């Protein structure tokens, strides 16, 4: 649903509108996010009905957590954000919950301390997830888990069968790492995939640009039309035995419906060549 988040923030769409769009695109499943709840009690029955009407599966339910906060009570709240997402995943029949590590709010928390908070929070959440038959999948995103070696370090420190990787094909570029290099390291630990693409652009470029942690600018592109070698990534995952979802995520300049449709088409075509 993040591919069309613009419509939600503009109050033009809700989750049911997104599900109708997804059915028109012809996908098999969807990824829903906790940040798009309006009123759970009212939303869930409507979403259930739409999923059934459009014959869509929920591939993943995504938490929107940040464990890098100094206040202990707030960190407990972030654990609850994840365990609530696990409950939602169980309700919708999803086996995967996407999680984040977090980002530094300011300079008052050191990197080492922030990493401790991440491992502590994910350890507590993973215990709950394992009891519920759900796998938490850590997205490579930001300062603490942006690179493949950082993701691996956190997975090893948490040491739970209920924590694996959400392999985001685009985000590695934002921390100065080749996606092909990253998949070679993480391929045996991937539990979910975000298919996203970026292209490096010069200073002064406008539009859907993001500044990488290394300082470079990247422009969001339709998956398959940027710098990521998706055929290599899909092949590496297939050879490693990955049989989960490919969740298409569009973050480009194009109109979101058009960009999402084109991205799904490209991903379907590339996957079919393997």
Order of alpha helices (4+ residues) and beta strands (2+ residues): alpha-alpha-beta-alpha-beta-alpha-beta-alpha-beta-alpha-alpha-beta-alpha-beta-beta-beta-beta-alpha-beta-alpha
